[in-house]
Amino acid sequence: MVTVLTNLRSLGQVTLAALVLGAGLPMVFAFGVRLWSLSETVAPDGSVRRRAVARVGAYTCLFAVVAVVIAGVLFVAKAFLAHRFGIHLFGQA
C-alpha cells in the first residue's frame, strides 16, 4: 500500500511538472510575442506609437523562457559538467 501511494505521489509530481513546463512555458512565450506585437502601433496618419510597458513585459516573458531553457539544459548536463569540469550544479556531488 505504501508503494502505491509513493508511486501516485511521484506521478502527480511528474504530471505537474509536465503541465507547467509543457503548457505553461509555451503560454508565457506566446504572451511575450503578443505583448511584443502590441508594443508598436501605426496610427492612420502614419505616426508610430510606442508602448514601453508592453515592450518591457515582452522582454520579461521572453527572458524568462530563455532562462528556463538554459536551466533545463544545465540540469540535463549536470553530471557531465561535474565529471568533466568540476562544476557542481543542482546538488550534483
Residue pairs with C-beta under 8 A, 6 or more apart in sequence:
21 68
21 72
25 65
25 68
28 61
28 64
28 65
29 61
29 62
29 65
31 61
32 57
32 58
32 59
32 60
32 61
32 62
32 65
33 58
35 54
35 55
35 57
35 58
35 61
36 54
36 55
36 58
36 62
38 51
38 54
39 50
39 51
39 52
39 54
39 55
39 58
40 48
40 49
40 50
40 51
41 48
41 49
41 51
42 48
42 49
43 49
74 81
74 89
74 90
75 89
75 90
78 88
78 89
78 90
78 92
79 92
81 87
81 88
81 89
81 92
82 88
82 89
82 92
82 93
